[in-house]
Amino acid sequence: MRQFLLFCVLCLMAPIGYSQLQGLPGPKGDRGFPGMPGYQGLTGQPGPRGAPGVPGFSGTSGLKGQKGDMGSNGRPGPSGLPGLPGICEICGQDSFSGDVKALTESISKLELAMNYDFVRRVGQKYFVSYKERDSFSRAVEFCSQRGLELALPQSEEENSALTQFFGDVYKAAWINVNSKKAEGNFGTDMKNRPLTFTNWGDGQPDESIQDTGCTMLSENAVWRVTHECFLNAFIICQI
């Protein structure tokens, strides 16, 4: 009976517009099941490169390694200068004084010789040089300014020793022989002392040089005279 009355009321309300009224919400339905996972999307483009980072701090030093094996021996060095003569301990007083004097002179010569780049000793004589090359007059001046004389070999041994100063290319050195024929015909040194040893080459001294010439020691340890005193030959002094 109640339902019939409700139906009649609704029929009466329809003509006056109540049919547009919203009805009451229905009961909430049950939640559905979750859907299936979708497919994986495409890989995106790489982003821009970032700025370089700040340099890190230096690490601590590592432990010291073990000592390596000893290397092979190097080549032996050049021979040193001969030693000075010893003092005679069993000789008389006069002989002792003479030995001391000779020793003092030897020490002075050795100290002076050690100032040069190249030194050769023959007996009690030292030949010294910086291996410079210049004219004959400059060679005489160079040695004189140092209280020395231009080299003059007085034996075969000294003559051969001078050739040890020669380089690989230029092989000639000035020697202390009188450069003026009129004053000694190349038979004296620059102080007009007679030569006690000579080693002239074939055709030497050159007789065609009438006035002034200069003597040089050449590659084969022979002497020759030249009028070209301006040539650059090695300057060797003697102590």
C-alpha positions as semicolon CSV with decimal commas, in nm:
position;residue;x (nm);y (nm);z (nm)
1;M;0,000;0,000;0,000
2;R;0,294;0,235;0,089
3;Q;0,462;0,176;-0,244
4;F;0,137;0,253;-0,427
5;L;0,102;0,587;-0,249
6;L;0,462;0,680;-0,335
7;F;0,395;0,605;-0,697
8;C;0,088;0,828;-0,699
9;V;0,283;1,117;-0,549
10;L;0,549;1,089;-0,817
11;C;0,283;1,087;-1,088
12;L;0,138;1,407;-0,952
13;M;0,478;1,580;-0,932
14;A;0,579;1,503;-1,291
15;P;0,362;1,772;-1,459
16;I;0,507;2,050;-1,247
17;G;0,879;1,980;-1,332
18;Y;0,992;1,765;-1,041
19;S;1,089;1,489;-1,286
20;Q;1,421;1,690;-1,344
21;L;1,530;1,661;-0,983
22;Q;1,850;1,455;-0,927
23;G;1,791;1,133;-0,756
24;L;1,979;1,015;-0,453
25;P;2,324;0,854;-0,520
26;G;2,328;0,484;-0,540
27;P;2,542;0,266;-0,328
28;K;2,921;0,260;-0,403
29;G;3,029;-0,036;-0,612
30;D;3,318;-0,265;-0,536
31;R;3,677;-0,160;-0,649
32;G;3,787;-0,325;-0,970
33;F;4,105;-0,532;-1,020
34;P;4,429;-0,339;-1,112
35;G;4,515;-0,327;-1,481
36;M;4,812;-0,504;-1,646
37;P;5,156;-0,318;-1,656
38;G;5,216;-0,128;-1,977
39;Y;5,504;-0,182;-2,219
40;Q;5,846;-0,016;-2,148
41;G;5,886;0,317;-2,324
42;L;6,168;0,409;-2,566
43;T;6,505;0,529;-2,432
44;G;6,531;0,907;-2,423
45;Q;6,812;1,119;-2,574
46;P;7,121;1,177;-2,351
47;G;7,119;1,506;-2,164
48;P;7,385;1,781;-2,203
49;R;7,737;1,722;-2,061
50;G;7,787;1,872;-1,719
51;A;8,074;2,100;-1,615
52;P;8,404;1,929;-1,507
53;G;8,431;1,857;-1,141
54;V;8,686;2,008;-0,903
55;P;9,025;1,824;-0,902
56;G;9,059;1,589;-0,610
57;F;9,330;1,606;-0,346
58;S;9,668;1,440;-0,410
59;G;9,700;1,096;-0,265
60;T;9,961;1,008;-0,006
61;S;10,306;0,895;-0,123
62;G;10,352;0,525;-0,167
63;L;10,601;0,317;0,021
64;K;10,967;0,329;-0,087
65;G;11,055;0,046;-0,321
66;Q;11,331;-0,202;-0,267
67;K;11,684;-0,118;-0,372
68;G;11,760;-0,233;-0,725
69;D;12,045;-0,453;-0,834
70;M;12,390;-0,298;-0,873
71;G;12,465;-0,185;-1,226
72;S;12,763;-0,297;-1,431
73;N;13,097;-0,122;-1,385
74;G;13,158;0,183;-1,601
75;R;13,458;0,235;-1,824
76;P;13,781;0,332;-1,647
77;G;13,855;0,703;-1,641
78;P;14,162;0,867;-1,796
79;S;14,495;0,831;-1,622
80;G;14,589;1,107;-1,382
81;L;14,903;1,316;-1,393
82;P;15,222;1,144;-1,272
83;G;15,295;1,193;-0,905
84;L;15,563;1,424;-0,771
85;P;15,907;1,285;-0,689
86;G;15,950;1,172;-0,330
87;I;16,203;1,311;-0,080
88;C;16,518;1,110;-0,022
89;E;16,521;1,015;0,348
90;I;16,863;0,850;0,362
91;C;17,062;1,106;0,166
92;G;17,294;1,370;0,308
93;Q;17,190;1,722;0,401
94;D;17,299;1,870;0,068
95;S;17,109;1,610;-0,125
96;F;16,806;1,663;0,100
97;S;16,809;2,037;0,034
98;G;16,830;1,970;-0,337
99;D;16,534;1,733;-0,319
100;V;16,326;1,987;-0,129
101;K;16,403;2,251;-0,388
102;A;16,317;2,016;-0,674
103;L;15,997;1,913;-0,497
104;T;15,897;2,277;-0,442
105;E;15,958;2,356;-0,808
106;S;15,758;2,050;-0,915
107;I;15,465;2,151;-0,694
108;S;15,471;2,505;-0,835
109;K;15,472;2,370;-1,191
110;L;15,191;2,129;-1,118
111;E;14,975;2,398;-0,956
112;L;15,029;2,620;-1,258
113;A;14,960;2,339;-1,504
114;M;14,629;2,252;-1,338
115;N;14,486;2,588;-1,451
116;Y;14,469;2,461;-1,810
117;D;14,225;2,232;-1,984
118;F;14,490;2,013;-2,147
119;V;14,814;1,907;-1,981
120;R;15,091;1,670;-2,091
121;R;15,396;1,598;-1,876
122;V;15,728;1,477;-2,014
123;G;15,999;1,445;-1,751
124;Q;16,004;1,770;-1,555
125;K;15,836;1,969;-1,830
126;Y;15,464;2,037;-1,865
127;F;15,299;2,128;-2,194
128;V;14,970;2,313;-2,137
129;S;14,696;2,450;-2,360
130;Y;14,334;2,563;-2,382
131;K;14,336;2,421;-2,737
132;E;14,290;2,769;-2,878
133;R;14,416;2,846;-3,228
134;D;14,557;3,178;-3,344
135;S;14,846;3,342;-3,531
136;F;15,213;3,292;-3,440
137;S;15,250;3,640;-3,286
138;R;14,937;3,587;-3,077
139;A;15,070;3,248;-2,960
140;V;15,398;3,406;-2,840
141;E;15,205;3,686;-2,668
142;F;14,960;3,445;-2,504
143;C;15,235;3,241;-2,336
144;S;15,442;3,547;-2,244
145;Q;15,149;3,714;-2,066
146;R;15,131;3,409;-1,838
147;G;15,503;3,404;-1,763
148;L;15,555;3,103;-1,989
149;E;15,723;3,030;-2,322
150;L;15,582;2,893;-2,643
151;A;15,636;2,518;-2,654
152;L;15,968;2,393;-2,792
153;P;16,027;2,016;-2,791
154;Q;16,383;1,919;-2,696
155;S;16,357;1,546;-2,744
156;E;16,172;1,290;-2,954
157;E;15,943;1,216;-2,658
158;E;15,850;1,582;-2,611
159;N;15,800;1,624;-2,985
160;S;15,557;1,332;-2,993
161;A;15,374;1,455;-2,681
162;L;15,282;1,782;-2,853
163;T;15,091;1,599;-3,126
164;Q;14,848;1,475;-2,857
165;F;14,698;1,825;-2,850
166;F;14,588;1,803;-3,213
167;G;14,218;1,784;-3,293
168;D;14,042;1,559;-3,539
169;V;14,059;1,813;-3,821
170;Y;14,332;2,068;-3,768
171;K;14,673;1,919;-3,691
172;A;14,938;2,189;-3,648
173;A;15,086;2,386;-3,357
174;W;15,330;2,676;-3,334
175;I;15,670;2,605;-3,176
176;N;15,928;2,840;-3,029
177;V;16,179;2,869;-3,314
178;N;16,333;3,201;-3,418
179;S;16,110;3,352;-3,686
180;K;16,381;3,575;-3,836
181;K;16,621;3,397;-4,068
182;A;16,883;3,672;-4,043
183;E;16,914;3,621;-3,668
184;G;16,969;3,251;-3,661
185;N;16,858;3,080;-3,978
186;F;16,594;2,891;-3,780
187;G;16,867;2,738;-3,566
188;T;16,778;2,917;-3,242
189;D;16,473;2,976;-3,028
190;M;16,305;3,315;-2,979
191;K;16,572;3,408;-2,722
192;N;16,853;3,313;-2,963
193;R;16,942;3,000;-2,766
194;P;17,075;2,721;-2,992
195;L;16,833;2,442;-3,068
196;T;16,938;2,114;-2,904
197;F;16,680;1,911;-3,097
198;T;16,514;1,948;-3,436
199;N;16,284;1,735;-3,647
200;W;16,269;1,915;-3,979
201;G;16,063;1,762;-4,257
202;D;16,190;1,704;-4,610
203;G;16,314;2,026;-4,769
204;Q;16,295;2,214;-4,438
205;P;16,368;2,470;-4,321
206;D;16,247;2,634;-4,640
207;E;16,538;2,833;-4,782
208;S;16,303;3,032;-5,005
209;I;16,179;3,227;-4,704
210;Q;16,421;3,516;-4,704
211;D;16,323;3,734;-4,411
212;T;16,055;3,626;-4,167
213;G;15,891;3,288;-4,129
214;C;15,726;3,092;-3,852
215;T;15,778;2,731;-3,753
216;M;15,499;2,486;-3,678
217;L;15,478;2,124;-3,573
218;S;15,265;1,936;-3,826
219;E;15,058;1,619;-3,814
220;N;15,348;1,376;-3,859
221;A;15,545;1,544;-3,575
222;V;15,778;1,710;-3,827
223;W;15,875;2,076;-3,831
224;R;15,816;2,307;-4,122
225;V;15,858;2,679;-4,184
226;T;15,583;2,892;-4,333
227;H;15,569;3,258;-4,427
228;E;15,195;3,253;-4,349
229;C;15,238;3,342;-3,982
230;F;14,875;3,453;-3,967
231;L;14,748;3,094;-3,989
232;N;14,545;2,956;-3,699
233;A;14,757;2,686;-3,535
234;F;14,726;2,552;-3,180
235;I;14,879;2,757;-2,899
236;I;15,078;2,536;-2,659
237;C;15,292;2,675;-2,378
238;Q;15,556;2,502;-2,171
239;I;15,626;2,512;-1,798
